Amino acid sequence: MKGYLVLEDGFVLKGKLFGSTEETIGEVVFNTGMTGYEEIITDPSYFGQIVILTYPIIGNYGINLEDVQSKSPQIKGLIVREFVEAFSNWRGKMTLSEYLAEHKIIGIQQVDTRALVKHIRDKGTMAGVIVSEKVYESVEGSLEALFKNRGELVTGETLLERVSTEEAYDIDRAESGKRIAVLDFGIKKNILESLAHRAGKLRVFPAFTSAQDVLAFEPDGIFLSNGPGDPEDYQSVVSVVKELIEKKPTFGICLGHQLIALALGAKTEKLKFGHRGSNHPVKDITIEKVMITSQNHGYVVVESSLEPLDVTITHRNVNDNSIEGLKYNSRPVFSVQYHPEASPGPGDSAYLFDRFMTMMEAENNA
């Protein structure tokens, strides 16, 4: 079936639909990774977004259900240059198209993804729709008609409500060890695995849990997860983080990093087209080491807002010099903007989880 991708500024591409045929609307973003489409489409940080994959051939290893990062796909739509129906991988269970169709997510292929990404890099991230040829022709390409009644663009605290766990739950891997309270803003499975591998017990809390309830668990440390959306929309969560970082060692990644910055008094701003991919070089200034990182974020901490604060910049993006890591000088609190569990290096950033464990141990022995 033929279909159309239409951006809100009128940019149009015609292609062929796969997956579901249900039309969709979402913020259109791009990921530059060469592999990892299973992890990308199931990452809750992409909730509500239509994702472009810049690598030209997608689907060649199918879907195996072992590499997914959440219980179901989180994206609103998928855009690729060429979708491969005949996958080849011994773990594969179904095609990418079958997986998307099962979860009622539309995809479009045979479009010029290079031109599309260049357009977004030039104009900035914006909303878009994927519709069938029949729908597009019925409204004669009218932008107003295409975007009206096409669904919702989810924003604000609703984003966290959609991706976070509804109830707290425990993960036990050892009879002894550190107790970590995890605030789930859309956490990925591999992050939990990285923490559970090192700690005795995790308790994963819903995004809007009070500081009192988190501290009642008597954790050795607090972990703040990745997640979608504009961090400045989550002021109630920022208030909780502000209280927690003064009482327990804390490690935050991605959205968690931004929430720590806001809790300390900094500001964030939206990037023109975000950092999304598995090939972003980041320098850890504290150890003079550059590592290849996996990233998925559309917002960044404003450097000028840090000047009067008791913080140290620990990491920078080598491409654009943006802030990729912070340390609160007065308390055992640190954060990074990227995903240290994703292993594009492949083990470049695992030391950050070990640093968190060491930090908790030092606090307990103080």
C-alpha positions, 0 to 999 in steps of 0.5 A: 500500500502506498503512503505519504509522510508529511511534515508540518512545514509542508515537506512531503515524501511518498513511499510504501507502507509496512507494519500497521496501516493505522495513520499516525502523528508524532514528532519526527526525529532521526537516529544515526545508528547502523544497528539496534533498531529493536532497541530503538523502537522499544526505548521509552525515551522515543515515546510519541515520536516518529523515528527515521533510521538513517542506515539504508537497510533495516529489518535484516535480522528480524525481531528476537524479543530478547533485545527489546528494552520495554514491554512493547514498541514505544514509537508512533511510526518508523521511516526507513529507506528499505525494509527487508522482509526476509530476515536472517538471524538464528534468534529471529522470531518474526519480521520487523513489519509483523512486530509493528503490525502486532502493536498497531504501529505504521511504517513507511519505506522507499522514501529518501531518508537522506533528503528527509534528515537533511531537511530536519537538520536544516529546519529543526525537529517538527511534527509529522504524519504518516497516512495512506495514499487514499487519505492524502488524496481525499484531502488533496494534501491539505496540511490542516486536514492531514493533521486534524484528528490524526491523534494526539501529540503527547506532551507534559507529565502525561509522557511520564505517566505513559512510560513509567511503571504503575506500581513499585516492584523489586529486582533481587539478584543477591542475598547481600549488597547495595540497595538502590532505589530506581525512579522510572521515567521510562527505564530501559531493560539493559539499565536495570540489568547493569544495576542488578548485576552490581547491586543486591536489590533494586526497587523500581518506583513510579515516576511521581513517587514522593521522596518520603516513599523512596527514602522509606525503602532505606536505599544506599543510593538513588538512580534516576533513569532516562525518559522522554519529553521536556525536563522543565515540564516535570517540576513536581519530579524536580522537587523530589529530586532536589530532596533526594540528592541532599540525602543519598548518593545519586546517579542520573542518566539522560532525563535523570541527568537533566532533572539533577541539573534543574534540581541544582538550579540550572536550566535546559533548552531544546536542541535543534535536532537532538542527539540520537545514535550509537556513534557520539564521541564524548570526552570524560574530562576527569580521566582525559578519555574519549568514548563512543556513546549511545544517545537519545535526547532532544534537550541539553543543560544550558552551560551559562546557567551552571556558572553560579552553581556548585557543580563541575562539568565532567563530560563534553560532546566532542562534536558540538561541545555540549554538556554530557556530564555533571558532578555536584561538588557538595554531595556524592551526586553525578550524571551523564547525558548519554546511555552507558548501558548501551555498549556501542564502545562496547565497554567504554562507559561501564565504569560509570556504574562501578563509580556509582557503587564505589560512591555508595560504599564510600558514603556508607563508610563515612 
